[in-house]
Amino acid sequence: PQVNAGILQAHQNGILTDASLMVTGAAWREAVELARAQPTLSVGLHVTLVQGKSVLPPHLLPSITDFGGNFPNDPTLAGLRYFFSRRAREQVYEECRAQIERFLSTGLTLTHLDGHVNIHMHPVVCDTLITLMHEYRIPAMRVTNEDLSISLAFDTRQRVRKRREAFIFSQLAQSAIRKLRAAQRTFPNALFGLHQSGQINERYLLHLFPQLPLGVSELYCHPAVLPCPEVERWTPTYRRAEELAALTSERVRTAVETLGIALISYQDLPV
């Protein structure tokens, strides 16, 4: 609920235009009701195949969940399993379909796909999702890939982690972009906030906005109203209240207007 509240505040009082729904999250039904009451908020599916629960019962997913229907907590372990196991790949396909079906059952418009801890960029998961995008006529997907230079110019800390992220996601993004273009699906031209995950603040946004490239840029962020034991358990270093404050900052809003930045969402992307 605290994440839902943060998203709602950032949309109503700030610059947030788009959210991603985890259809097995603890407060997903509340999130749906809030989204229905906010027709200007675009909503996509946050595909969950790691650090979360499945839609399908666990006896149908023995290769990718435990007896309680929980996916692995370790993204690397999950990724290796999905890559090397044929049975795991088949079950990933069925679970992704089930998550899409659950989303569509809410009546919300499904504007795009992305993934929890960016699992949608995994080659097997990406292939699966693009196949399902055809079937369900889903127009867009997030491509997680960020210009490292802007992040390092703002904050040189954790350079090793940021460079490792940048290398891995640049390789995955090249493959995903080829596949999305071949499938005639769309995606933003750029993404920012990955290397600053959980640490976005007003100063970062005021640094970033004058440097945005031409085209559509997605800002990747995690606002919430604190305290929230659930998110603090999973992401104890994330400063979610600071991210919410940045998204609702008057200085940030003024910068958006002064720079002529148009606030759009996935539902506005040209197909």
C-alpha positions in Angstrom: 0.0 0.0 0.0 2.8 2.4 0.7 4.2 1.9 -2.8 0.7 2.5 -4.2 0.4 5.7 -2.2 3.8 7.0 -3.4 2.9 6.4 -7.0 -0.5 8.1 -6.6 1.1 11.1 -5.0 3.8 11.3 -7.6 1.2 11.2 -10.3 -1.3 13.6 -8.8 1.2 16.1 -7.5 4.3 15.5 -9.6 5.8 14.4 -12.9 5.1 10.7 -12.8 3.0 9.5 -15.7 3.4 5.8 -15.8 3.5 2.8 -13.4 4.1 -0.9 -13.6 1.9 -3.4 -11.9 3.1 -6.6 -10.2 -0.1 -8.8 -10.5 1.0 -11.0 -7.6 2.1 -8.2 -5.3 0.6 -8.0 -1.8 -1.4 -4.9 -2.6 -2.1 -5.4 -6.3 -5.9 -5.3 -6.1 -5.7 -2.0 -4.3 -3.3 -0.8 -7.0 -5.8 -1.7 -9.7 -8.6 0.2 -8.0 -6.4 3.3 -7.6 -5.4 3.1 -11.3 -9.0 2.8 -12.4 -9.6 6.1 -10.7 -6.7 7.8 -12.4 -7.3 7.5 -16.2 -4.3 9.8 -16.9 -2.0 7.2 -15.3 -0.6 4.7 -17.8 -0.1 1.2 -16.5 2.1 -1.6 -17.7 2.8 -5.1 -16.5 5.9 -5.6 -14.2 6.6 -9.2 -15.2 7.7 -11.1 -12.1 9.9 -14.2 -12.4 12.3 -13.6 -9.5 11.8 -12.2 -6.0 8.1 -12.7 -6.0 5.2 -15.2 -6.3 3.6 -16.9 -9.3 0.1 -16.5 -10.7 -0.1 -20.2 -11.6 -0.2 -22.8 -8.8 3.3 -24.2 -7.9 2.5 -27.7 -9.0 2.4 -26.4 -12.6 5.8 -24.7 -12.2 8.1 -27.2 -10.4 11.1 -26.0 -12.4 10.8 -22.3 -11.6 9.1 -22.0 -8.2 9.2 -23.7 -4.8 6.3 -25.5 -3.1 4.9 -22.1 -2.0 4.9 -20.7 -5.5 7.9 -18.4 -4.8 10.4 -17.7 -7.6 14.2 -17.7 -6.7 15.4 -14.6 -4.9 18.8 -14.7 -6.7 18.4 -13.2 -10.3 21.6 -14.9 -11.5 20.4 -18.3 -10.3 17.0 -17.8 -11.9 18.5 -16.5 -15.2 20.8 -19.6 -15.5 17.8 -21.9 -14.8 15.7 -20.2 -17.4 18.5 -20.3 -20.0 19.6 -23.9 -19.6 16.4 -25.8 -18.7 13.8 -26.6 -21.4 11.2 -27.3 -18.8 11.9 -24.0 -17.1 11.5 -22.1 -20.4 8.2 -23.8 -21.0 7.0 -22.9 -17.6 8.3 -19.3 -17.9 6.1 -19.0 -21.0 3.0 -20.3 -19.3 3.6 -18.1 -16.2 4.1 -14.9 -18.4 0.9 -15.7 -20.2 -0.9 -16.1 -16.9 0.4 -12.7 -15.6 -0.7 -11.0 -18.8 -4.2 -12.7 -18.5 -4.5 -11.5 -14.9 -3.6 -8.0 -15.9 -6.1 -7.9 -18.7 -8.8 -9.3 -16.4 -8.6 -6.0 -14.5 -9.9 -4.0 -17.4 -6.9 -1.7 -17.4 -5.2 -1.0 -20.7 -1.9 -2.8 -20.9 0.4 -0.2 -22.3 3.8 -2.0 -22.1 5.8 -4.8 -20.5 8.9 -4.6 -18.2 10.3 -6.8 -15.6 11.0 -7.0 -11.9 14.8 -6.6 -11.5 14.8 -6.2 -15.3 14.2 -10.0 -15.8 12.4 -9.1 -19.1 15.9 -8.3 -20.6 17.0 -12.0 -20.2 17.2 -13.4 -23.7 14.8 -16.3 -22.9 12.3 -14.1 -21.2 12.5 -11.4 -23.9 11.8 -13.9 -26.6 8.9 -15.2 -24.6 7.4 -11.8 -24.1 7.8 -10.7 -27.7 5.9 -13.8 -28.8 3.1 -12.9 -26.3 3.2 -9.3 -27.4 2.1 -10.5 -30.8 -0.7 -12.7 -29.4 -2.1 -10.0 -27.1 -1.2 -7.0 -29.2 0.9 -5.3 -26.6 2.6 -2.4 -28.3 5.7 -1.6 -26.2 8.5 -2.9 -23.9 11.0 -1.1 -21.7 14.6 -1.5 -23.0 16.9 -1.2 -19.9 20.1 0.5 -21.1 21.5 3.8 -19.7 24.2 6.2 -20.8 26.8 5.6 -18.1 28.6 9.0 -18.6 25.7 11.0 -17.2 25.4 8.8 -14.1 29.2 8.9 -13.4 29.3 12.7 -14.0 26.7 13.0 -11.2 28.0 10.5 -8.8 31.3 8.6 -9.1 30.6 6.3 -6.2 30.0 2.5 -7.0 31.9 2.9 -10.3 32.5 -0.8 -10.5 28.9 -1.7 -10.0 27.7 0.9 -12.5 30.3 -0.2 -15.2 29.3 -3.8 -14.8 25.6 -2.9 -15.1 26.3 -0.8 -18.1 28.2 -3.5 -19.9 25.7 -6.3 -19.2 22.6 -4.2 -20.1 24.2 -2.7 -23.2 24.7 -6.3 -24.6 21.2 -7.3 -23.6 19.7 -4.2 -25.1 21.3 -4.6 -28.5 19.7 -8.0 -28.8 16.3 -6.8 -27.4 16.2 -3.8 -29.8 16.8 -6.0 -32.8 14.0 -8.4 -31.8 11.5 -5.6 -30.9 12.2 -3.8 -34.3 11.7 -7.1 -36.1 8.5 -7.6 -34.3 7.4 -4.0 -35.0 7.1 -3.2 -31.4 8.1 0.2 -29.9 10.2 1.3 -26.9 11.6 4.6 -25.5 14.8 5.9 -27.1 16.6 6.2 -23.8 16.4 5.2 -20.1 17.8 7.0 -17.0 17.9 6.1 -13.3 19.1 2.5 -13.6 22.6 3.3 -12.2 21.0 5.6 -9.6 18.4 3.0 -8.5 16.9 3.9 -5.2 19.0 7.0 -4.9 17.1 9.5 -7.2 16.7 12.9 -5.6 16.0 16.5 -6.7 19.7 17.2 -7.4 19.9 14.2 -9.7 16.9 15.2 -11.7 18.1 18.8 -12.1 21.4 17.4 -13.3 19.8 15.0 -15.7 17.1 17.0 -17.4 19.2 19.5 -19.3 21.2 16.6 -20.8 18.2 14.5 -22.0 18.7 13.4 -25.7 16.2 14.1 -28.4 13.4 11.6 -28.5 11.6 9.7 -25.7 13.4 9.1 -22.4 12.1 7.0 -19.6 12.9 7.9 -15.9 13.3 4.7 -13.9 12.3 5.3 -10.2 10.8 3.7 -7.1 8.8 6.2 -5.0 7.0 5.1 -1.8 5.5 6.5 1.4 7.6 5.3 4.3 7.7 3.4 6.6 7.0 0.3 4.5 8.5 -3.0 6.0 8.0 -4.9 2.8 10.1 -2.7 0.5 12.6 -2.0 3.3 13.1 -5.8 3.6 13.8 -6.2 -0.1 15.6 -2.9 -0.8 17.0 -1.5 2.5 19.3 1.0 0.8 16.6 2.6 -1.4 15.7 6.1 -0.4 12.1 5.9 -1.7 10.7 8.9 0.3 13.5 11.0 -1.3 12.5 9.8 -4.7 8.9 10.7 -4.0 10.0 14.2 -2.9 12.0 14.6 -6.1 9.1 13.6 -8.3 6.9 16.1 -6.6 9.4 18.9 -6.3 8.5 22.4 -7.4 12.0 23.0 -8.6 11.8 19.8 -10.7 8.4 20.9 -12.2 9.9 24.3 -13.0 12.9 22.7 -14.8 10.5 20.5 -16.9 8.6 23.6 -18.0 11.6 25.7 -18.6 13.4 23.1 -20.7 10.3 22.4 -22.7 10.1 18.7 -21.7 6.8 17.1 -22.6 5.6 14.6 -20.0 4.2 11.6 -21.8 3.8 7.9 -21.0 3.9 4.6 -22.8 0.4 5.0 -24.0 1.6 8.0 -26.0 4.4 6.3 -27.8 4.1 6.1 -31.6 3.5 2.6 -32.7 
